[in-house]
Amino acid sequence: MPTKFKRLITSSLVAGGIMLAGGLLANQIAIDESRGSAAVGASLKAQNIVVGVQKLQQETGYNISREFLGRVEAGRRSAVGFELSGKIVSLEFDEGDKVAQGEILAVVDTERFESQLTELDAEKERLVAQLELAEIQVERRKSLLEEKSISVEEYDEFRTKVSELKASLRLVEARTDSLSLEIDKSTLRAPFDAVVQTRYIDEGAVVSQGQSVFELLEDSVFEARIGLPRRFIDNYSLGDRIPIMAGDLVLSGKVKALLPAFTANTRTVQMVVELYQPTVPVREGDLVVLSHQERVDAQGFWIPLSSMTDGVRGLWSVYVAHPTNDSFHAQRREIEVIHKTQSLAFVRGMIDEGDLAILSGNHKVVPGLEIEVADEGV
């Protein structure tokens, strides 16, 4: 037989053998898959899956906690200075010192006022002496007038002199009072109990009228200014007692004022809250938070976040234990998340009042699986 025909026959036999082996292998795989599916189905019926459930109760709404930021301010802040110009001769306090109402903070030089006051005292003594003499002369002239020894005009001249001296004396006394007031204004006193925030000047400096020497902050009364959006303003009234958070501290506050105008950059209304503590553990500039509970009306159910699983098309699902005769079977229900907290979700969807939502063990269930309910939450 020619070699060419031998090679052709050999190739045909090899190809046939390969096809036969492939068919046998495919048949065996099909048999194995059939056996595996039957085993899975048997396990769904036979496996005892225990899950925890919660009976769903429909709610009519939920609360949203909103936080509004504010800043602590001193009840009173004042940049104090002298009402007149002069050279600083004494500064009694420094930054951080506490001062009581009426305490002397600083003094300016009063030498020029005191010298003027000495001059006025001497002028007053001179006028008093002249007035005493003039009054004696008037009495004498009065007797002479009664004896008709002098004319009425001469008598009136002496009376007029007495009046002029009295007027001059009142003028000197007024100037004396004015200088005494100037000397009193040369002493700067604390207008209220406070702490010195800033000292702007040192001894020996010359200050002008109204120039700030100290900045004082009231340290016994604090206020918080909190910005509220328009739609939350009507929830608060003057005198309301509200809690304010300052870090981990809970402070008690009372609404003191709702300012009439909006803040330009934030478009919020400033609410002034007076902080009520005997010793408030806060400082000027501390940040505080007001928590506001807003009620939202909506139909839905509260479920734990841990009971939710990924659904189709970006939705969420929850498994429920559906009663069937004397057993329970797992059913997958699609839900929509309306609101959530750190551990709970408020949802609505293909669930109803009284459904038993699977809370634990839901990672072990599939739709249609027969399950055993371990407990039922309320």
HELIX and SHEET records of a PDB file:
HELIX    1   1 THR A    3  ALA A   46  1                                  44    
HELIX    2   2 GLU A  111  GLU A  146  1                                  36    
HELIX    3   3 VAL A  152  LYS A  185  1                                  34    
HELIX    4   4 ARG A  230  ASN A  235  5                                   6    
HELIX    5   5 LEU A  305  SER A  307  5                                   3    
HELIX    6   6 ASN A  362  LYS A  364  5                                   3    
SHEET    1   A11 ARG A 241  ALA A 246  0                                        
SHEET    2   A11 LEU A 249  PHE A 262 -1                                        
SHEET    3   A11 VAL A 269  LEU A 275 -1                                        
SHEET    4   A11 PHE A 222  LEU A 228 -1                                        
SHEET    5   A11 GLN A  58  ALA A  74 -1                                        
SHEET    6   A11 LEU A 287  PRO A 304 -1                                        
SHEET    7   A11 LEU A 344  GLY A 349 -1                                        
SHEET    8   A11 SER A 327  LYS A 340 -1                                        
SHEET    9   A11 GLU A 370  GLY A 377 -1                                        
SHEET   10   A11 ILE A  49  LYS A  55  1                                        
SHEET   11   A11 LEU A 356  SER A 360 -1                                        
SHEET    1   B10 ARG A 241  ALA A 246  0                                        
SHEET    2   B10 LEU A 249  PHE A 262 -1                                        
SHEET    3   B10 VAL A 269  LEU A 275 -1                                        
SHEET    4   B10 PHE A 222  LEU A 228 -1                                        
SHEET    5   B10 GLN A  58  ALA A  74 -1                                        
SHEET    6   B10 LEU A 287  PRO A 304 -1                                        
SHEET    7   B10 LEU A 344  GLY A 349 -1                                        
SHEET    8   B10 SER A 327  LYS A 340 -1                                        
SHEET    9   B10 TRP A 316  THR A 324 -1                                        
SHEET   10   B10 MET A 308  ASP A 310 -1                                        
SHEET    1   C 4 ARG A  77  GLY A  81  0                                        
SHEET    2   C 4 SER A 212  LEU A 217 -1                                        
SHEET    3   C 4 ALA A 194  ARG A 199 -1                                        
SHEET    4   C 4 LYS A  98  VAL A  99 -1                                        
SHEET    1   D 4 THR A 187  ARG A 189  0                                        
SHEET    2   D 4 ILE A 104  VAL A 108 -1                                        
SHEET    3   D 4 GLY A  86  LEU A  91 -1                                        
SHEET    4   D 4 VAL A 206  VAL A 207 -1                                        
END                                                                             
